[in-house]
Amino acid sequence: MEQKQWSYNRLERIEATITDQTAEAIRRGQAETGLSIGELIDRMALNTMPREAGKAILLILENVTITISALSDEERRKALMEVVTTLVALLPASVLNDLFDAALTDRRGSAICANGA
């Protein structure tokens, strides 16, 4: 996932004592997203509502990635299927064909890259 920089007015260094589980969750989040500890905490604490589509998309993808990182492969697949199904249900029917076509195009492109063609 491409990392984008968020702009902050001011950065402040803090020291905190956290549980073992929180520390492990933060490490897992770092490994899954490539974000720093501070960036992860900012996103968790601020639960921001970006005014730009690109930032909203990035925040959604980061949150999904972090949220499912501790799940088994099977549970991760189930969770993603449920999320995707729910999101698709929010779309008007007129958009579904375009979405399906875009998904097929993207998968074909990914398959071509994976096969080295």
N, C-alpha and C positions, 0 to 999 in steps of 0.2 A: 504494500500500500504506500502510495506517495505521501510523504510527510510535508505538511504545510505549516508555516509559522503563524502563530497567533500573536497579535500585538497586545502588549500589556502596558498600562501606564507606569507601573513601578513594580519592581521585584523586591521581595523581602525574604531574607533567610530566617528560617525558624528551626527549632529543634523540638522533636516530639517523641514521646514514648508510646508505642503502639503494640498491639497483641501480635503473637506469632502468626496468627491467621491473616491479619491485615498485612503484615510484612510480606508473607508469601503471596497474597493476592496482588500486591503492588509489584512484586518481582515478576509474577506471571503476566501481569498487564504490560510491564515493560518488554518482556520477551515477545509477547504477541503483537505489540503495536510499534515498538521502537521508540516510544516516548520516554522522556526522563521522568524521574520520580515526581519532580515539581509539576511537570505538565499533566501527569495523571491526577495528582491531587487537585490541581486547578480545575480540571474537568469534572471530577467527582464533587468538589465543593461548590462550584459555581452553577452546575447544571444549567449552563447557559442556553439562551434562546437566540441563536445568531439571526441576523437580519439579511444575511447573504446565503444563497442556495449552496454555494461551494462549502462554506463553513458548516452549514447544517448537515450536509451529506457527510463530511468528514467526521463530525461529532457522532452522528448516527452509526457510521461504520466502526468507529473506535469503541463506542459503547457496546455494540453487538459483539465485537471481537473480545473485549475484556469480559463481558458477561458470560460468554460460553466457553471461555478458555479452560475451565476446570472440568468440563463435561467429557465423558467418553466420546469416541467417534460416533457411536450410534445415537447417544443422547444429543450430541451436537447437531447431527443430521435431523433428528426429530424436531429440535428447537428451531432450526433454520427453516425447515419446511413449514412449520406453524406460523412463523413470523412472515415468511414470504406469502403464504396463503392469505393471511390476514391483511397484509399490505395490498395485495392484488385485489382483494374484495373492496377496498376503498376507492378503486379506480372506476371511472365510468366505463360502460361496456364499449363505447366507441374507441377507447384507448387500448383495449386489450389486444386487438390484432396487431397494432403497432408495437406494443410491448413484446409480444410473442416473436414478431419478425426481428426486432432488435436483439432479443435473447439468442435466437438462432444464428444470426449474423455474428454475434460476439463469440458464441461457442465454436462456430466454424473457424473463426480467426484464431481462437485459442488452440484448437486442434491442429491447425496448420502450423502454428508456431511450435507446438509440442512435438510434431512429427518432423520438424526441420525443413518443411517444404517452403 
